[in-house]
Amino acid sequence: MDSNIDFKNIWKQQTSNKPNLEELLGKLKKFRNENLRKLICSNLSLIATSLFIAFIWYYYQPQMISTKLGIVLVILAMIIFLAAYNRLFMTFYKIDSTQSNNEYLQRLYVVKNKQKFMQTTMMNLYFIMLSLGICLYLYEYTSRMTLFSACLAYGITLLWIAFNWFYLRPKTIKKQESKLDGLISKFEEINNQLKE
């Protein structure tokens, strides 16, 4: 029996599911473009919403300070969120086809860290400010309603916020993380193969 088995050569000859670099670069480009598109859509929708809220303030001229404070909090929440979210733009923009596998991997680690910050710190701040702003805004109008109608208005609003917080947010985070983790693991696999 031959005890000089060349395991490296056997490994290289395997036809198992080794990640195809071109296919992986295509997935990375798709991931990058998808995230840039989401970034642009988020910018447009939050800016349009802020302008609409400012128009409501101007047109309806709320009387109570709580309403004005609520409007300011909602718009400020959107501005702060967008400022942090737009910092991701340069991270995605810097991913290009001239980088090495290791550079791709390092860039994806940076994206993962920034995405984690957005999903935790910034999203928590955004939801707290938005919820508080909406509740303050509603006070002027619900104070003119019957107790039942006011409770119903707050109840529906808070249920919608809770639905977004406890259902949509975790689902979105899980989807984002699984896409990014999939790309990272494939690049790690290719880097490990290149080191061998």
HELIX and SHEET records of a PDB file:
HELIX    1   1 PHE A    7  GLN A   13  1                                   7    
HELIX    2   2 LEU A   21  TYR A   60  1                                  40    
HELIX    3   3 ILE A   65  TYR A   93  1                                  29    
HELIX    4   4 ASN A  101  PHE A  117  1                                  17    
HELIX    5   5 MET A  118  MET A  122  3                                   5    
HELIX    6   6 MET A  123  THR A  142  1                                  20    
HELIX    7   7 LEU A  147  PHE A  163  1                                  17    
HELIX    8   8 ASN A  164  LEU A  168  3                                   5    
HELIX    9   9 ARG A  169  LYS A  195  1                                  27    
END                                                                             
